Amino acid sequence: MTVAWVVLGIFLFVLLLGVYGFNRLVALRNRVDNGWSQIDVQLRRRYDLIPNLVETVKGYAAHEREVFEHVTTARATAIDASGVGDQAQAENQVTAGLRRLLAVAESYPELKANENFLALQEELTATESKIAYARQFYNDQVMRLNTQIQRFPSNIVARLFGFEPREFFDIEDPVRGPVRVDLA
């Protein structure tokens, strides 16, 4: 009779451990999904700013058509991107296009003094900061989820219930090449 209680106790312990592991994985997966949705919100905000910024610069530098087309194409590609890897590649193109657009703007002192341009530029800078923060949060949650999926005994639960590691959202870091404007 004592052996039966020991076996039942071990079974219940393993069952509780499995339930705990499953619930932890679900919570982490939900945090990763939430992190991605926050990135998506900030990227959509960025996409909404781009046409206004392009139109403002276009008014001063109409002959820079190639730059405008590059930014517009990159924006469209980014909007249609699916998956973390594709989105990261598209975002790098958007960032490169915005750098080129802002470099063109530097050549026009009247544009740099334009209140609309300055407001758009400030909003873009704030949005870039929010994207960086959301990306950091998302990547932290991905790391936690991926670690939990690889740890024993939660790796058994993860395998049983089909939890897959997630991909990090690696885009060009603003520190390495920000969409930055000298307001001086």
N, C-alpha and C positions, 0 to 999 in steps of 0.2 A: 504494500500500500504506500509506503514512504517513497519508493522508487517512482510510482505513478505521480505523486505530488511534485517530485523533483523534475520529472519530464514535463509535466504540465506547467510548472514554474518557468522552466527554460523556454518552452514553447511560447508562453505569454510574453516573456522578456523579449524574445526574438521578434514576435509579432508587434509589440509596442515599439521596438527599435525600428522596424520596417515602416510603421505608420509615421513615426517621428521623422524618419529620413524622407519619406514621400512628401509629407507636409512641408518640410524645409525646402525640398527641391521645387515644389509648386510655388512657394513664397518667393524664392529666388528667381524663378522663371517669370513670375509676374512683375517683379522689380525690374528685370531686364526689359520686358515688354513696355513697362511704364517709362523707363529711361529712353527707349527708342521713340516712343510717342512724343516725349519732350524734345528730342532732337528734331523730329519731324515738324513740330510746331515752329521751332526757331528757323528751320530751313525754309518753311513756307513763308514766314515773315520776311526772310532774306529775299526770296524769289519775288515777293510783292514789291520790294523796294527797287529792285533792279530796273524795271521799265522806266520808273520815274527818274532814276539816276541817269540812265542812258538818254532819255529825252532832254534832260537838263543840259548834259554835256553836248548833245547833238546840236542844240541851239547855238553853241559857241564854236564847235569844231565839226561842222557838217562834213568836211572832207575826210574824216577818219572813219569811213564806212566799214572798213575791214574789222576794226576794233569793235564797233557796234554789233556787227554780224556775229563775231566770235562770242561776245557776251550773251547775245540773244540765243544763239545755238546752244551754248553751254547751259544756259538756264533751262531751255526746253528739254535737253538731255537729262538734266538733274531732276526735273519734275517727273519725268517718265521712268527714272531709274527704279529698279526693284532689287531688293537684297542689299545687305550691308556693304559688300565688296563693290558692287556696281555704283551704289550711292557714293561711296568714298571716292571712286575714280571721277564720277561726275562732279563732285564738290571740288576736287582739285582743279578741274577745268574751269569751274565758275570762279574760283579764287584767282586763277591765272588771268582770266578775262577781266575781272574787277581790278586787278593790279594794273593791267594795261590801260584800262579806262581811266583810272585815277592818275596814271602817269601822263596821259594825254591832258587831263584837266590841269595838271601842274604847269603846263605850257601857256595857260590862259589866265592871267592875273584877274581879269574881270570876272571870270567864272569862279575863281577861288574866293572872290568877295561876294558872290551872289548868295543871298540869304537862303533861298530854296536849296541850293547846292550844299551849303554848309549844314542845313538841317538834315538833309538826306544823308550826308556824310556822317554826321553825328549819330543818327539812328542806325546806320550801317555798322558803325564801330560798336555801338551798344549791342546790336544783334550778334556780331561776331563774338563778343565776350560771352553772351548767353549760349551760343552754340558751343563754345569751348567748355563752358561749365557743364552743359547737358551731355556733351561727349565724354567728359571725365566721369560723370556720374554713371553713364551707361557702361563705359569700359570697366569701371569698378565693379558694377553688378555682374557683368559678363565674367570677370575674373572670379568672383565669388561662386557663381553658378558652375563654371567650368571646374573649379577646384573641388566643389562638392560632388560633382559628377565623377571625378577621378578618385575621390577618397573612399577608403573602405570603412564601413560596410555600405555607405550610401551608393557606391558604384554598382552594387548588386541591384538595389532598388531602381536606380537610374536605368540600368539595362532592361530590367523587367518591364518598366513602364515607358520606355522609349524616349527618355530625356537625352537630348543631343547637345554637345557643346555649341556655344554660340560664337560668332565671329566678332572680333573687335572692330570698332569703327575708327580706322586710322586715316586721317586726312592730314594735309599739310598743316603743321602747327603754326598758328599766327606768329609765334616767336621766331620761327625760321623764315618767315616771309609774309608778314601780315598785310591785310588790306588796311593800310595805314596812310593817313594823310597828315601832312605838316600844315597846321593851321596858321603858322607864322607868316 
